[in-house]
Amino acid sequence: MSSKSYFRYWGKAKPKDCGGVRLHLLAYHCLDVAAVGLQYLRRAPAFRDFLGSRMHADDELAQEQWIAFWLAMHDLGKFSESFQSQRPDLFEELRGRRPDAGKVYTLRHDSLGMLFWNDKLERYAVDNTWFGLPTKACAQGLNYWVSAVTGHHGQPPEPQPCGRWRNHFHWHDDPPAIFQFADDLRELLFEGREASIPTTLDPGAFERASQELSWWMAGVAVLADWLGSNTDYFAYRAEPDHPLPLKEYWVHAKQQAAVALDHSGVLPLDCGSALPFECLFPRIATPSPLQSWAATTELSRGPQIYLLEDVTGAGKTEAAVLLAHRVMAAGQADGFFIGLPTMATANAMYQRIAQVYARLFAGNASLVLAHGQRNLVEAFAKSVIPSGPAADDDQQLDESASIRCNAWLADHNKRALMAPAGVGTIDQALLAVLHSRHQSLRLLGLFRKVLVVDEVHACDAYMQGILENLLVFHAAAGGSAILLSATLPQRMKQALLRAFAVGCQSDAPVLASQSVFPLVTSWHSARPDDAAETPIATRRDVQRTVAVDYLAEESRVEAVVDAALAAGQCVCWMRNTVADALDAFALFRGKVPADKLTLFHARFALRDRLRTERRILDLFGQDSTPSQRQGQLVIATQVVEQSLDADWDVVVSDLAPIDRLIQRAGRLQRHVRDRHGGRLQDPAARDQRGEPRLYVFGPQWTDRPQADWFKAAFRKAANVYAHHSQLWLTAKALQAGRFAMPADARGLIEGVFGGDSEIPEALEHNANQAEGKSYGDASEAQQNTVKLVSGYVRGGIDWWSEAKTPSRLGEASVNVVLARWDLERLVPWCEHADLRHAWAYSTVRVAERLIAKSAEPEGAARKAALKQALLTLPGGGKWMILLPLEEVDGVFVGQAWGKKSGPEEFVLRQWKYQAASGLVEVEAPDDAWSGARPARAGNIARRNSGEDT
């Protein structure tokens, strides 16, 4: 029997009814995790160098030993009697006694570990000079390393009152086991060398460095624990009477950790040499001026930020990818992540990047799509390659996978940013600096990547505040950023640059160019006193004047659309709300053939939304033909205004802020075509469809508006764009009847958002309210974001799960899952072989005020069917609401309770769903009810995704 009492503790266990080895000894699991972390440091030298530079340490071996030791201590809390007693059968088998009934597992083991460190182990470390004489002086700094590794379940441990360790740990058995384990770890992992803190910093500077590094160290702990818990690589071992000595097991653990990391897809890859533009984008015959700049601009060492401002269609995406590639090839980055404003734009960008990303790496890189429904995008699903030895042996699979994604990375959104190449919604990156679970893993995933943010102007005050904080963290870790926009206000640009400079511990210079457009602004940490502002020429085919017709009557809009369709043109009317889009759809539904009329908004089941998105790109993408386009009408909301490479002959838009209108105008005659709509391949050719003309539908223009000038005309959209003075300034600018791009771009943006334009007295109250809300949103962003200097600690703040973390502000919304009655059985609206996918494809996002609770069906059989269906939903339906639909006269209808004015007041709403029109309310509610009659409701997400209303 071993004299080491720590071999009497289990770390992982199988359910009681499973065969084989039932448990994995805690000491071995701790070494598994330490081994993964050690091998990660050795295979990601840039991260090891980052730690060393912050610690002022140049001994690589000492750094590796230091990190491995703390990772091996990550599960201190599992030594507690309360944790071990969760399996009384294993406890009695290992310890020869029954667990203390008074030690109840009420505090999770990550917090138990921090509790024991604070109450007992820190004093033991100081008294025994674990790391030589500096141990006592540096004790405050050590706390951050303990917090980082014990908080390996995605959030810092919960602080506890001093002296509470006895409530959870056995006073006689557990402390000696922990002390002995820690002493043996020091001897093993420091390999006989005198253990020391790998730093030349004084104790105060060491504490500050530890605070900052704890954010990334926590990410390493999460990654190492996830991989170190994978039984494909770390099989259970349970030999408490004759255990393998730690030294021998350590050799085995390091070997397995190397294999696990090889198969995980998280390691940095060789980015190879810089390739010329034509090798990356062979389909582009002549690069645009912006793309030429990206190919030749001088790079520097260290963090660098680029703000690319150019008109829609100028090739900003390709310029950003080329620039990111050059930064990577220069050894200044190991990968990239492209963040976009919506799921639709992320899906479209994924398709574009999939064609080029493999050329950016010398090895087989994983390209991961990161957003809430990324598993259901077919191209992504087909790209997933199984991790593990089987995939390595299947050469045919490896060669045929044009878009490669490792299965381990694809398994969860939280891991997605660890891939060398990623595309997704910007929310996935913003969550790295919010009080959300596993934010540290996201932060680690962005380490040494080029962060590309497209359509950065789409950020409101709240999202901008979060993005600024993300830039602080990203720059502090040596990352670089490329921000893209066609419409970026000067104030916003200066604020983003300032945030990045703060992360580099520098001051950002004041930008000078307030009138030049297109423009590239670049700033390098190696040259902190100078921000280069480089005017960029514009490609001839995107230099144009857009005529503007301002229409105040819906009948005139109808006449414009009718005339264009009769002439064989394709038209898109972009509306500001789903309700307005539905009204327009109804207006044309009777007179436009069904195969020529498309409605596109956010209130479709996911499967139908993805199909509509694909249809839009097929009918109106750059390769669309005249026969496909002829006489087509699309009624859409904001989902089409950004990053979708679609092109219409005629565009009508509801009045929106000028930056949105410029984006929408970018979908007007986007590609050069002949008069019939055929694509012209000659780069010198001019569009033959006549002068591009944007029709804007807005309130009657007046230079002396009433306070309700906008709301009286567009009641449903009044809260979507709540700053009505900005809408009035936009309408005023449009009275000129045309604008030239890029010549007028800067003046239009600054004229509306610059803050210096006069507004009518009647709109001042609304303007003050909107400005106040903007300041409040920015303040909330500061409250919800983590702070670099605070270190990885709770700080009395509630760390929310992703389901509740607001990466955007907006109207509270909920996931509604559509089901249909099949006799007395409820089945998902969308069919799929995998039930989980069927439910996900059947999901639609709806405002909580419209649907807040399920309505119970009549009859015992159907009530039982509803209950059974809820059990098959993810989380038992905890975070969603089930809406059963029944076919009545060829239409599927259902009902659910929406919110009324009071907190417990509900109103029964009737709904219908069709693949062509989405989820539509049948009639206005006419009766309210208070009480507990509605079926069990899922929790409401705190904020919506902000895509449209």
Secondary structure, DSSP 8 states (H G I E B T S, - for coil): --S-GGGG-EEEE--TT--S--EEEHHHHHHHHHHHHHHHHHH-HHHHHHHHHHHT---HHHHHHHHHHHHHTTTGGGGSHHHHTTSHHHHHHHHSS---TT----S-HHHHHHHHIIIIIHHHHHHTTTTSTHHHHTHHHHHHHHHHHHTTTSS------TT-GGGTS-TTTHHHHHHHHHHHHHHHHTTTS----S--S-HHHHHHHHHHHHHHHHHHHHHHHHHHT-TTTS-----SSS---HHHHHHHHHHHHHHHHHHHS-S-----S---HHHH-TT-SS--HHHHHHHHS---SS-EEEEEE--TTS-HHHHHHHHHHHHHHTTS-SEEEEEESSHHHHHHHHHHHHTTGGGG-SS---EEEESTTGGG-HHHHHHEE--SHHHHH-HHHHHH-SS-EEHHHHT-HHHHTTSSEEEEEHHHHHGGGBSBTTHHHHHHHTTTEEEEESSGGG--HHHHHHHHHHHHHHHHTT-EEEEEESS--HHHHHHHHHHHHHHTTS-------SS--SEEEEEETTSTT-EEEEE----GGG-EEEEEEEE--HHHHHHHHHHHHHTT--EEEE-SSHHHHHHHHHHHHTTS-GGGEEEE-S-S-HHHHHHHHHHHHHHHSTT--HHHHTT-EEEE-GGGSSS----BSEEEEE---HHHHHHHHTTBS-S-B-TTS-B---TT----S-S-EEEEE-S---SS--TTTTTTT-TTTTTTS--HHHHHHHHHHHTTSEEEETTTHHHHHHHHHSS-S---GGGHHHHHHHHHHHHHHHHHHHHHB--GGG-S--TT---B-TTT--SS-SS-EEEEEEEEEETTEEEESS--SSHHHHHHHTEEEEETTT--EE---SSHHHHHHHHHHHHHSGGGGTTEEEEEEEEETTEEEEEEEEE-SSTTEEEEEEEEEETTTEEEEEE----EEESS-S------BSS---S--
